[in-house]
Amino acid sequence: MRRALRWAALCGLLPLLSGCATMGYYWQSVSGHLSLMQAARPIEQWLQDTRTAEPLKDKLRLAGRIRAFAAHQLHLPDNASYLSYADLGRPAVVWNVVAAPEWSLKPEHWCFPVAGCVSYKGYFDEAAAQREAQRIAALGLETTVQPVPAYSTLGWLNWAGGDPLLSTFIGYPEGELARLIFHELAHQVVYVAGDTAFNESFATAVERLGAQLWLEQASASAREQYAALDVRRRQWRELALQLRRDLMALYAAAEPPGPQQRQAKQELMHHFALQYARLRSSWGNWPGYDRWVARVNNASLAVLAEYEDLAPAFERLYWQQGSWPAFYDEVRRLAQLPRPQHHQQLRQLLGP
């Protein structure tokens, strides 16, 4: 799923910054982030350490070049972020719990005083995330637990060392690594409390546009690898978005839903799985999005929309403005508007 979406967010750090409903959730968030910071060491130390494997050294040097490109070419923040590296010894930094009703693609939200309302709860321990998902599912909601390779502290903790590079994503192919770093740094440019769709779609647009520019000066092999992955990503995304459109139409017509609508929903899910299986057969041994497809439900489709729906509008806005500084200024202007208004203006960019 990592290559499908950029699960970049405050995640488990939200309670650290804003307070939390339960002491247990607060403690796991604080202790989880502190353990991450303690594991981080400056990149130069890793490079000078004879015990550091050469492939890792190469990736750290590459990340340094990507970071410099982000600052000089994309006008993204040049601060303490990504000047250190931490080996976490696990496949994800946090796990996000997302929930949605059985007959809706609108995710549930959890609200915090400073960061606003977000459509996920982040846990540094996978077992804890699974327990929370089970608790929420018992209330009648559909849930998903998504592994997250990185999250942004929005620059608020640059004084403490900033966001480090992590073992959870440092091994990505060059183009994918560039996308992630650009996405995370974009969160430090603009963040609207309580508007996940605005924040993630903006960062998704920055990562896509930035990756295109990065690859223009990358090696032919890096471009070829990225192109192959991007074709598969787009194929999968179109299938998933079509399923989402079909379900939205079904849910709109099913008031109140009954056995026929439930059967229709199952048929749409089954059809999606068959389409994916045919597509997957052309990808060889690449695992693709098998895990995501096997667990697809309203919750996973709801989050997909928040990363995708407004991204084309932000991309068009960039081309209208003609430069990165002007683009960021216009996004900041939109961010100051009430949510319905800035969403409306973005959707107008997409046309009828």
N, C-alpha and C positions, 0 to 999 in steps of 0.2 A: 504494500500500500504506500510505502514511502515515495515511490516514483509517481504515484497517482496524484497525490495532493501534498501540499506543504502544510503539515500540521504544525504551523508556527504560531505560538501564542504565549500568553503569560502562564497558562496552565497552572501547575502546582504553586507558582509563586504568588498568585493573586491573593490568597489569604495573608501571606507575609506582608503585602503592601496595604491591604484593605481591611483586615479583620476577617473573622470567620464565624460561622454559626456554631461550630462545635470545637471543643478544645483538641479532640483527637485529630480532626482534619487540619487544624491550625498547626499542631505539633509536627505532623508528617510533612507539611509544606515547608516549615522553617528548617527542620532537621535535614530534609531532603536537599534543599538548596544549599545549606551550609556544607553538607558533605560534598556536593559538587564543587563548590568554591575551594574547599580544602584539597581536593584532588587535582586542581588546576595548577600548572607550572608554566612560567614564561616559555614561549616557543624556543627561544635561544637555548634554554637549559636542555630541552629535549634534543635539539640539534647537536649540542656539544656532548651529550651523554653517549658514551660508546656502547651502552646497552640498548639504545634506541635502534630499532630495525631500519635499514635503509629505505624500504618502501614507505614507512611512516615518515621518515625525514623528507622524502620526495613530496609526499602529500602535504606536509606542513609548509614546505617552501611554495608549493602551488597555491595553497590557501593564502599565503602572504601576498602572492602576486594578484590573486583575485581580490583580496581586500584593498590593495593599492589601486587597482583598476576601479573598484567601486567608488573609492573616494575621489579619484582624479577624473574619471570619465563619466560616472553616473551621479556625481555630486552627492553621494551618500555620506553619512557621518563618518568622520575620521577621529576615533576616540579609543578608549581602552578595549573595546570589543574585539575579540578574535586575535588578541596578541598572546593568548595563553592556550593551553591544551590540557584536557583531562581524559584519562582512560577510565571509563566507568565500569567496564567489565560486565555490561548487560546490553541487551539489544535496543533498548529505548531509554530515554532520559526520564520520561513520564508516560503515563497511560491516561488517556482522556475518556471519561464516561460521558456519553451523549444519550439523550432520551427523546422520544417523540411519541405522540398518541398513535393508536392503531389506525386511525382514519385521518391522519394529518401529516403533512411533511414539514410542519413548523416545529423546530426543536424546543424542548423545555429550556428555560433560562434560570441561572442562579445569579443573584445580584450581590454586589459588594459596594461599600460606600464610595470608594475612590475609583476603582476600575469600571464600575458600572455593571451591567448585566451581560453575561456571556453564556454561550450555549454548550458548555462543557464543564466538567469538574476534573481537575488533574490530580493524579496520584503518582508519587515516586515509587510506589510498590504495586506491582501488577496484581497480586493477590487481593490487596485492599481495593483496587479498582474493580476487580471482578465481583467482590462482595457487595460493593455499592451498586453495581449494575444489577445484581440479583435482587437487592432490596428494592430498587426502583421498579424493576420488572414485575415484582409482586404487587405493585400498585396498579398494574394494568397497562404499563407503557412498554413500548419497544425500545430496547437499549443496544448499544454497541460499545465496545472498549477498543480504542484505537491507540496503537503504539506511536509515540511522538519522538522523533529523533532530536528535536531542538525546540527551544522556546526563547522568546525575547523578554528581557527585563525593561525594554523601552528606553534604555539608557539611564534609567533611574539609579542603577548600581554601578555606573562606570567608576565612581569614586572608590569602589571596593574591588575593582579589577575587571569589571565588565563581563560580558558573556564570552565564555571560552569556546574554542573549537572542541568538539567531543568525538570520542571513539564511535559513537552511534551513527555518525555521518561522514567522518573523515575519509573513509574508504570509497565513497561514491565516485563514479566516473567524473571526469573533469567538468563537463557541462552541467551535470546534476549538482555537483558541489558548488559551482558558481551560482546556480539558481537559488540554492538554499541560503547562501551567504547574502545574496542581494535581497532576498525576501526578508530575512531577519533584520537586516539593516534598514529596510524600508519602514519597518514598524517603529523605528526611532525617529523617522521624519514626521509622520502623522499618525495619531492614534485617537479615535473617538470613543470615549467611554460608553459602553453599552451598545455598540454597533459592530458586531462581528463581521457582518457582510461587507460593510464599508472597509474595515481594516484589512480583512483578508483578501478581498478582491483587489484593493489597491496594491498590496504587497505582491500578489500574484501577477499583476500587470507589470510591476517593476522587474520581477524575476524573469519574466518572459522576454521583455524588451532588452533587459540587461544581458541575458544569455545570448541573444542574437548578436549583440555588439561584441561580447567577449569572444564568441566563436569565430568572428571575422579575423581575429589575429591568432587563433589557436591552430594547432596542427591539423592536417587533413584527417588523421585517424580520430582525433577528438571530435571533429565535426561529423564524421561518418557515424561514430558511436552514438553521438547525441541525436542525430537524425533518425537512426533506427529506433532508439528509445522513444523519441517524440512521436513517431508515426504510431507506435503501439499505444502510447498514452492517449493520443487523440482518438484512435479507434475505440479504445475502451471507454473513454469519456463520452463519446457520442452515444454508445450503447446505454450507458448508465443514465445520461440525461434524457434519452428517449423513454426509458423506463419511468423516470421521474415525471415526465410530461403525461405519460399514459396513466400513472397512478393519480396525478392531480385531477385529470379529467374524470376518473372513476370516483374519486372522493367527492368531487363537486356534485356529481349526479346521485350520490348515495346518501340521501338524507331522509330518514335514518338508515344506516346500513343494515343489511340483512344477510341471510345465507347466500343469496345469489351474488351479492357484491363481494362477499368473502371468497367465494369460489372464483370469481373474476380476478380478484387480487392474486390468488394463488396461481392462476393461469398466466397472468402477466409475469410473475416472478419466474415461473417455469420457462416461459418463452425466452426471457432474458438469459437464463442460465444456458439454454440450448444455443442461443446466438453467441454467447461468450465462448462456449465450448468449441464451436466451429472456428471462431476467430483465434482462439488459443492454440488450435492445432497447427496454425501457420507460423507460430512463434518458436517452434523447436523446444529446447529444454528450458528456455527462460521461464521462470515461475509466474511472471506477470502479476495479475491481480487475483489469483486463485483464492487467497484467504478472504479478501474483501467480498468477492462474489459469493463465496460459500455462506457468508453471514449477512448478506445484504438485507436491509429492512428500512423502515421509515427513518430511523435515526441516522444511519449512514448516508442515506440519500439527502437528508436535510442538511447535513454538514457539507456535503459536496456542493450544494447550491450556494452556500455562503462563500465558498472559495471561487466559484465560477461565474455566478450570474452577472455581477457588475464588472468583472475583469475586462471584457471587451470594451466597455464604456470608458474605463480608465485608459486603456490603450489608445482609443480614439482621441481622448482628451490630450494625451501626450503628443500625438501627431499634430493636433490643432495648435498646441502651444509652441512647438518647435524646438524646445530646449528643456533640459532637466530642471534648471532653476525655475523657469516659468511654469512648468508642469507642477512642481511641488507647491509653488505659490497658489496656483489655482485649486489644487487639492486642499490646501489649508483653508482657502476661502470657502470651499464647499463644506469643509468640516465644521465651520462655525454656524452653518445654517441648521435649523431644526431637521431632525432625521427625515420626515416625509418630504421636505423640500429638497434636500440634497440627493435623496434617492430618486425623486422625480426628475431632477435636472440630469442626473447620470443616465437614466433610462431614455430620456429624450435624445441623448447622443446616439443611441442605438437605432433610432428611427422607428417607423411603424412596424 
